[in-house]
C-alpha cells in the first residue's frame, strides 16, 4: 500500500510493509470493539432492567453516577482508541476493495465508527447530559422517557457493534 507505506517511511525513516502490520491493528480493533460492545450488551441485557426496577429517584441517581464514573482513562482508551484504529483500517480497505478482505474490513471498521462510537456520541451522550441536569427527586417523568430513548439507541449500537466485530474477524481471517 503505497500511501500508507510512504507515510510510515516518513514517520519512522525506514520502509515498513503495512500489510504485515495491519493484522495486528485489526486484532487490536477487534479487542477494543469487543470490550466496548460487551459493555453495551451488559446495559441492554441487565443493567438498565435492574435500574428500571428501582424507585425512579434511585434508578436515575444510579445512572447519573454511572455516567460520571464511566469517564475514566481505561474506558476512554477503548472508546476513543478503537474508532481511531478503525479509521486506519478503513483507509487501508479503501485502497484494497478488490482484495477479498477489503470489503469486510471496510464494513467492520465503518460499522464500528457509525454504531458503538457514532451513536454513543450523537444519541446516548446527549441523553446522558440532559439526565445529568435533572435532580433525581424531581425527575420521574424524565427518567421514564430517558430509559426508553437511551435503551433504543443502546440496543442499536450493540447490534451494530456485534456486526462490526464479525466483519472485522472475517476480514482478518482472510489474511491467513
C-alpha positions as CSV (number, residue, x, y, z in Angstrom):
1,X,0.0,0.0,0.0
2,X,2.0,2.9,-1.3
3,X,0.3,5.8,0.5
4,X,0.5,4.3,4.0
5,X,3.9,2.8,3.4
6,X,5.2,6.2,2.3
7,X,3.7,7.8,5.4
8,X,5.2,5.2,7.7
9,X,8.5,5.7,5.9
10,X,8.4,9.4,6.6
11,X,7.5,8.9,10.2
12,X,9.8,6.0,11.1
13,X,12.6,6.6,8.5
14,X,12.6,3.1,7.0
15,X,10.3,1.1,4.7
16,X,7.6,-0.8,6.6
17,X,5.3,-3.2,4.8
18,X,1.9,-2.0,6.1
19,X,0.3,-5.3,5.0
20,X,2.4,-7.0,7.8
21,X,1.3,-4.5,10.4
22,X,-2.4,-4.4,9.5
23,X,-3.4,-7.8,11.0
24,X,-2.2,-6.5,14.4
25,X,-4.2,-3.3,14.0
26,X,-7.3,-5.4,13.2
27,X,-6.7,-7.6,16.2
28,X,-6.4,-4.6,18.5
29,X,-9.6,-3.1,16.9
30,X,-11.5,-6.4,17.4
31,X,-10.4,-6.4,21.1
32,X,-11.4,-2.8,21.6
33,X,-14.7,-3.3,19.8
34,X,-15.4,-6.4,21.9
35,X,-14.7,-4.6,25.1
36,X,-17.0,-1.6,24.2
37,X,-19.7,-3.8,22.6
38,X,-19.7,-6.1,25.6
39,X,-20.2,-3.2,27.9
40,X,-23.1,-2.0,25.8
41,X,-24.6,-5.5,25.8
42,X,-24.4,-5.6,29.6
43,X,-26.5,-2.4,29.7
44,X,-29.0,-3.8,27.2
45,X,-29.2,-7.2,28.9
46,X,-29.5,-6.4,32.6
47,X,-28.1,-3.1,33.8
48,X,-31.0,-0.9,32.5
49,X,-33.5,-3.5,33.5
50,X,-32.2,-3.5,37.1
51,X,-32.3,0.3,37.2
52,X,-35.8,0.3,35.9
53,X,-36.9,-1.9,38.8
54,X,-35.7,0.7,41.3
55,X,-37.8,3.6,42.5
56,X,-37.3,6.3,39.8
57,X,-35.4,8.5,42.0
58,X,-32.9,5.8,42.9
59,X,-32.6,4.4,39.4
60,X,-32.0,7.9,38.0
61,X,-29.4,8.6,40.7
62,X,-27.6,5.4,40.0
63,X,-27.5,6.1,36.2
64,X,-26.2,9.6,36.8
65,X,-23.3,8.1,38.9
66,X,-22.6,5.5,36.2
67,X,-22.4,8.3,33.6
68,X,-19.9,10.1,35.8
69,X,-17.7,7.2,36.6
70,X,-17.5,5.7,33.1
71,X,-15.4,8.6,32.0
72,X,-12.0,7.2,33.1
73,X,-8.7,6.5,31.4
74,X,-9.2,2.8,30.8
75,X,-12.7,3.3,29.3
76,X,-11.5,6.2,27.1
77,X,-8.6,4.1,25.8
78,X,-11.0,1.6,24.4
79,X,-13.8,4.0,23.5
80,X,-11.5,6.5,21.6
81,X,-8.8,4.2,20.6
82,X,-11.0,1.7,18.7
83,X,-12.5,4.2,16.3
84,X,-9.0,5.5,15.6
85,X,-7.9,2.0,14.7
86,X,-11.0,1.6,12.6
87,X,-10.2,4.8,10.6
88,X,-6.7,3.3,9.8
89,X,-8.4,0.0,8.7
90,X,-11.0,1.9,6.6
91,X,-8.3,3.9,4.8
92,X,-6.3,0.7,4.1
93,X,-9.5,-1.1,3.0
94,X,-10.5,1.7,0.5
95,X,-7.2,1.0,-1.3
96,X,-7.9,-2.8,-1.3
97,X,-11.5,-3.1,-2.3
98,X,-10.5,-5.7,-4.9
99,X,-9.0,-7.9,-2.2
100,X,-11.4,-10.4,-0.6
101,X,-10.8,-8.9,2.8
102,X,-11.0,-5.3,1.8
103,X,-14.8,-5.0,1.8
104,X,-15.2,-7.0,5.0
105,X,-12.6,-4.8,6.8
106,X,-14.2,-1.7,5.4
107,X,-17.7,-2.9,6.5
108,X,-16.4,-3.7,10.0
109,X,-14.5,-0.5,10.6
110,X,-17.2,1.8,9.2
111,X,-20.0,0.0,11.1
112,X,-18.0,0.3,14.4
113,X,-17.5,4.0,13.8
114,X,-21.2,4.5,13.0
115,X,-22.6,2.2,15.6
116,X,-20.9,2.0,19.0
117,X,-18.9,5.2,18.6
118,X,-21.2,7.4,16.4
119,X,-24.5,6.5,18.1
120,X,-22.9,7.0,21.5
121,X,-21.7,10.5,20.7
122,X,-24.7,11.5,18.7
123,X,-27.5,10.0,20.7
124,X,-26.7,8.5,24.1
125,X,-24.3,11.1,25.4
126,X,-26.8,14.0,24.8
127,X,-29.4,12.0,26.6
128,X,-26.9,11.4,29.5
129,X,-26.1,15.2,29.5
130,X,-29.8,16.0,29.7
131,X,-30.3,13.5,32.6
132,X,-27.3,15.0,34.5
133,X,-29.1,18.3,34.7
134,X,-32.2,16.9,36.5
135,X,-32.4,16.3,40.2
136,X,-33.4,12.7,40.9
137,X,-36.2,13.8,43.3
138,X,-37.9,15.8,40.5
139,X,-37.2,13.6,37.5
140,X,-39.6,10.7,37.4
141,X,-41.0,11.7,34.0
142,X,-37.6,12.5,32.6
143,X,-36.3,9.1,33.9
144,X,-39.0,7.2,32.1
145,X,-38.5,8.9,28.8
146,X,-34.8,8.7,29.1
147,X,-34.9,4.9,29.6
148,X,-37.0,4.3,26.5
149,X,-34.8,6.5,24.2
150,X,-31.5,5.5,25.7
151,X,-32.2,1.8,25.6
152,X,-33.5,2.0,22.0
153,X,-30.2,3.6,20.9
154,X,-28.2,1.3,23.1
155,X,-29.7,-1.8,21.5
156,X,-29.0,-0.5,18.0
157,X,-25.4,0.4,18.8
158,X,-24.9,-3.0,20.4
159,X,-26.2,-4.9,17.4
160,X,-24.1,-2.8,15.0
161,X,-21.0,-3.4,17.3
162,X,-21.5,-7.1,17.1
163,X,-21.8,-6.9,13.3
164,X,-18.6,-4.9,13.2
165,X,-16.7,-7.5,15.2
166,X,-18.0,-10.2,12.9
167,X,-16.9,-8.3,9.8
168,X,-13.5,-7.5,11.2
169,X,-12.9,-11.1,12.2
170,X,-13.9,-12.4,8.8
171,X,-11.7,-9.8,7.1
172,X,-8.8,-10.8,9.4
173,X,-9.4,-14.5,8.7
174,X,-8.7,-13.9,5.0
175,X,-5.1,-12.8,5.8
176,X,-4.2,-16.4,6.6
